[in-house]
Amino acid sequence: MINTLYRTVGNFLSPGGAGASLSILIYHRVLPEVDELFPTVATATSFDTQLDTLKKVFNVLPLGEAVARLKSSSLPPRAACITFDDGYEDNVRIALPILQHHGLQATFFIATAYLNGGHMFNDRVIHAVRHSKDKHIDLSQLGLGEYDIGTLEEKRTVIDAILKRVKYLSLGHRENVAEELVSLITDKPLPNDLMMTTEQLKALSEAGMEIGGHTARHPILAKLDEASAIREIREGKDYLEGIVGKPITLFAYPNGKPEADYLAKQVDIPRRLGFEAAVSTRWGVATRHSDLFQLPRFTPYSENPNRFAPMLLQNLRRKDTLANKLSPGS
Ligand SMILES: [Zn+2]
């Protein structure tokens, strides 16, 4: 019953056609069960519930089709897309069967350098702190200070603090610091199956899921010169096209915050490399006035499943601050 009400509200906030808005959801991991360190990350159960609600309240379509229909003002009312970033193995093992069960398609943006046993720097940091030998860690030799990590709350705070400081270091430096951090504070080896294999990536594409570019090494593009940014984006695209045998036309900026993670002048790069649209991590919904190379996305994370639809409806009211304002009413 409540979903009927949500659809009615949705029709008002997100009608079809020229007045349409497109909700693009963003996921990273879907875990087998709740991770007590990150309790808001989707699990098999919560993802299943979310897709069930999403299907009842929204009209879900693949992002490639949604972009074409956004351009031709032919989106259905309450249009929504599902996207995943980075290329985690659980996307194939856990999320894919749930998507298939619901008959839904999603788009997976893959950072290609970490496929087949690699680790992104943030996962190294999380692994190290999670499995630390001690309740107090001294990272002063890495320039990161000292921390108490006796409780889950402390571990969360420390992970957050370290990631914030390490994220914007140069690419090579960032990977080195993360690697040293692991060897300093834990004896537990990193898992070698955190990210997809190329076989899994191929299977995902063959299952009808869309594959999108997310660079090779997931750099902060804003920190790169133009040649390096082009190289990273092109390398990821070429690699993916070699695996899935189809043109890769959708791109997601790593980290994805305008100005902090990619620059306004870099928005032209994916277009020049043959992409048809790109997504950021700025919250909001896309309309026909939106920049197709900076489509906003939204993550409705809540521990309360009943908040999922209301949060998506609330997001429909966010204004796209990067939308083209030169042609109002056009
Ligand atoms: Zn990412």
Boltz pocket constraint, residues with backbone or C-beta under 6 A from the ligand:
constraints:
  - pocket:
      binder: B
      contacts: [[A, 85], [A, 86], [A, 214], [A, 218], [A, 253], [A, 254], [A, 255]]
      max_distance: 6.0
